[in-house]
């Protein structure tokens, strides 16, 4: 495998995404290096620090394999099947040591970036080219969206590990914006159909700093687009870290609003607290 490119644009990945993947993996590894006891419980989870780190190491390996064309089945895209697949994978993987898992998380993040560089070299694509769809646990994606998926996954569990170990987390505005391609792709696939039943509404979602997207519901069916809808019923302006934590089920809307991290307006502003509940984080 070709060694992953240095800092800067990596093949089909948008500018900054390769660096964010590499840096996030390194910061998670640094968190783990200070963990004397990986049996500590992760707040809000059934996993320990060691189990969460093992899951991250396995997930990074899975993403690297997908990018390299060695796709493996991992659930059917529903939250229940992904949870079952994660539990089965963890049961067959005994490593819970901080050092080995930290090394594997970094190694497999680099393997992903190397696979992207290899694929680009073989196929002769220019940076930011579209690429062909790849099969992932949450449906078909191109390489750039898969990279955004990898980053999103590491940030969510990196946040969990930082809380468990009482250390600073690595989630920031720049990295959250790089998760948007994955989140926009994944939202319709993780819809909570019962929560969205009958809903017709146009949402405009804005992050502090400028990034935005739109979600339009028609009788409970969502269309998620990078552009925002005309005449939205509800505009939600949210601090980026709060947005990602709500999207990943780590924080509820009322808590985020109480902290001043969410503002809403429009013809139907009362729809704002409902928005995060319309999706089931995998």
C-alpha positions in Angstrom: 0.0 0.0 0.0 1.2 3.5 -0.8 2.1 5.5 2.3 -0.6 8.1 3.0 0.0 11.5 1.7 1.4 14.2 4.0 -0.6 17.1 5.4 -3.0 18.8 3.0 -5.4 17.4 0.5 -5.5 13.6 0.2 -6.8 12.5 -3.2 -10.5 12.6 -3.5 -10.9 13.9 0.1 -12.0 17.5 0.5 -9.3 19.9 1.8 -8.7 19.4 5.5 -10.4 16.1 5.8 -7.3 13.9 5.7 -5.6 16.1 8.3 -8.7 16.0 10.5 -8.8 12.2 10.3 -5.1 11.9 11.1 -5.2 14.4 13.9 -8.4 13.1 15.5 -6.9 9.5 15.6 -3.7 10.9 17.2 -5.6 12.9 19.8 -7.7 9.8 20.7 -4.5 7.8 21.0 -3.1 10.5 23.3 -6.2 10.3 25.5 -5.8 6.5 25.8 -2.1 6.8 26.6 -3.0 8.4 29.9 -5.6 5.7 30.8 -4.3 3.5 33.6 -7.6 1.6 33.8 -9.5 0.9 30.7 -12.3 -0.7 32.8 -13.7 2.7 33.6 -17.3 3.1 32.4 -18.1 5.4 29.6 -20.9 7.9 30.7 -24.2 7.1 29.0 -23.0 3.9 27.5 -22.9 0.2 28.3 -19.2 0.1 27.3 -16.0 0.6 29.2 -13.1 2.7 27.9 -11.4 -0.4 26.7 -14.5 -1.6 24.8 -15.1 1.8 23.3 -11.5 2.0 22.2 -11.6 -1.6 20.8 -14.7 -0.7 18.8 -13.0 2.4 17.4 -10.0 0.3 16.4 -12.2 -2.2 14.7 -14.3 0.5 13.0 -11.2 2.3 11.6 -10.0 -1.1 10.2 -13.4 -1.7 8.6 -13.4 1.8 7.0 -9.8 1.2 5.7 -10.9 -2.1 4.2 -13.9 -0.6 2.5 -11.7 2.2 1.0 -9.3 -0.5 -0.2 -12.1 -2.4 -1.9 -12.2 -5.2 0.8 -15.8 -4.4 1.9 -17.3 -6.5 4.7 -20.9 -6.8 5.7 -21.6 -5.1 9.1 -25.3 -5.0 9.8 -28.1 -3.8 7.4 -27.9 -0.1 8.2 -30.5 0.0 11.0 -29.4 1.1 14.4 -30.4 -2.3 15.9 -28.4 -4.3 13.3 -25.4 -2.1 13.7 -25.5 -2.5 17.5 -25.7 -6.3 17.1 -22.9 -6.3 14.6 -20.7 -4.2 16.9 -21.4 -6.5 19.9 -20.5 -9.6 17.8 -17.3 -8.0 16.6 -16.3 -6.9 20.1 -17.0 -10.4 21.5 -14.5 -11.8 19.0 -11.8 -9.3 19.8 -10.1 -9.6 23.2 -7.7 -6.7 23.2 -8.6 -4.0 25.8 -5.2 -2.6 26.5 -4.8 1.2 26.1 -1.4 1.1 24.3 -2.2 -1.5 21.6 -5.6 0.0 20.9 -4.2 3.5 20.6 -1.7 2.2 18.1 -4.3 0.4 16.1 -6.6 3.4 15.9 -3.8 5.5 14.5 -2.5 2.7 12.2 -6.0 2.0 10.7 -6.7 5.8 10.2 -3.4 5.9 8.2 -4.4 2.8 6.4 -7.6 4.5 5.3 -5.7 7.5 4.0 -3.3 5.2 2.3 -6.1 3.3 0.6 -7.6 6.6 -0.7 -4.2 7.6 -2.1 -3.8 4.1 -3.7 -7.2 4.2 -5.3 -6.6 7.6 -6.7 -3.3 6.5 -8.2 -4.8 3.5 -9.8 -7.8 5.3 -11.2 -6.1 8.5 -12.1 -8.7 10.8 -10.5 -8.0 14.4 -9.7 -8.4 15.6 -6.1 -12.1 16.0 -5.0 -13.2 13.8 -7.9 -16.5 11.9 -7.4 -15.3 8.3 -7.4 -17.6 5.2 -7.5 -20.0 4.3 -4.7 -18.7 1.9 -2.0 -20.8 -0.3 0.2 -20.7 0.9 3.8 -22.7 0.0 7.0 -25.0 2.9 6.2 -25.4 2.4 2.5 -23.5 3.4 -0.6 -21.1 6.3 -0.4 -18.2 7.8 -2.4 -14.7 8.0 -0.8 -15.1 11.6 0.3 -18.4 10.8 2.2 -16.8 7.6 3.6 -14.0 9.8 4.9 -16.5 12.1 6.5 -18.2 9.0 8.1 -14.9 7.9 9.5 -14.2 11.3 11.0 -17.8 11.5 12.4 -17.5 8.1 14.1 -14.1 8.9 15.7 -15.3 12.3 17.0 -18.4 10.7 18.6 -16.4 8.0 20.4 -13.5 10.4 21.0 -16.0 12.7 22.9 -17.1 9.7 24.9 -13.6 8.7 25.8 -12.6 12.2 26.8 -15.6 12.4 29.2 -14.8 9.1 30.7 -11.2 10.0 31.2 -12.0 13.6 32.3 -9.8 15.0 29.5 -10.4 17.8 26.9 -12.2 16.6 23.8 -11.2 17.1 20.2 -14.6 18.2 18.7 -14.4 21.7 17.1 -16.1 23.8 14.5 -13.7 22.9 11.7 -14.1 19.2 12.2 -17.8 19.4 12.7 -18.2 21.1 9.3 -16.2 18.2 7.7 -18.8 15.7 9.1 -21.7 17.4 7.1 -21.3 15.4 3.9 -21.8 12.2 5.9 -24.6 13.5 8.1 -26.5 14.8 5.1 -26.2 11.4 3.4 -27.0 9.4 6.5 -30.0 11.4 7.9 -32.7 9.8 5.6 -31.2 6.3 6.4 -31.5 6.7 10.2 -35.0 8.3 10.2 -37.2 7.4 13.1 -40.3 6.8 11.0 -42.6 6.8 14.0 -41.3 10.1 15.3 -41.6 11.7 11.8 -45.0 10.2 10.9 -47.2 12.8 9.3 -44.7 15.7 9.5 -44.6 18.2 6.7 -42.1 21.0 7.4 -39.1 22.8 5.9 -36.1 23.1 8.2 -33.1 25.3 7.6 -30.1 24.2 9.7 -27.3 26.7 10.2 -24.1 26.3 12.1 -22.3 29.2 13.7 -19.6 30.1 11.2 -21.5 29.8 8.0 -22.2 26.1 7.1 -25.8 25.2 6.4 -28.2 22.7 4.9 -31.9 22.0 4.5 -34.3 19.2 5.5 -37.8 19.1 4.0 -40.4 16.7 5.3 -43.4 15.7 3.3 -45.8 13.5 5.2 -43.0 12.1 7.3 -40.5 11.6 4.4 -37.3 13.7 4.5 -35.2 15.1 1.7 -31.9 16.4 2.9 -29.9 18.8 0.7 -26.8 20.9 1.0 -28.8 23.9 -0.1 -31.4 25.4 2.2 -35.1 25.6 1.4 -37.0 28.7 0.4 -39.3 30.0 3.1 -38.3 27.6 5.8 -40.8 26.9 8.5 -38.1 26.7 11.1 -34.6 28.0 11.1 -32.2 26.5 13.6 -28.9 28.2 14.4 -26.7 26.0 16.5 -23.2 26.0 17.9 -21.3 23.4 15.9 -20.2 21.2 18.8 -23.7 21.2 20.2 -25.1 20.3 16.7 -22.8 17.2 16.3 -23.5 16.0 19.9 -27.3 16.2 19.2 -26.9 14.5 15.8 -25.0 11.6 17.5 -27.4 11.3 20.4 -24.9 12.6 23.0 -26.9 15.6 24.0 -30.6 16.4 24.0 -32.1 19.5 22.4 -33.4 21.0 25.6 -30.0 20.8 27.3 -28.4 22.4 24.2 -30.9 25.2 24.2 -30.5 25.8 27.9 -26.8 26.2 27.4 -27.4 28.8 24.7 -26.1 26.6 22.0 -29.3 26.6 19.9 -31.5 29.4 18.6 -34.6 29.0 16.5 -37.0 31.3 14.6 -39.5 31.3 11.7 -43.2 30.7 11.1 -43.1 27.5 13.3 -40.1 27.8 15.7 -41.6 25.3 18.1 -40.5 22.6 15.6 -36.9 23.1 16.6 -36.7 20.8 19.7 -38.4 18.0 17.7 -35.8 18.0 14.9 -33.1 15.9 16.7 -35.7 13.4 17.8 -36.6 12.6 14.2 -33.5 10.6 13.7 -32.1 7.5 15.5 -28.3 7.8 15.9 -26.7 4.5 14.9 
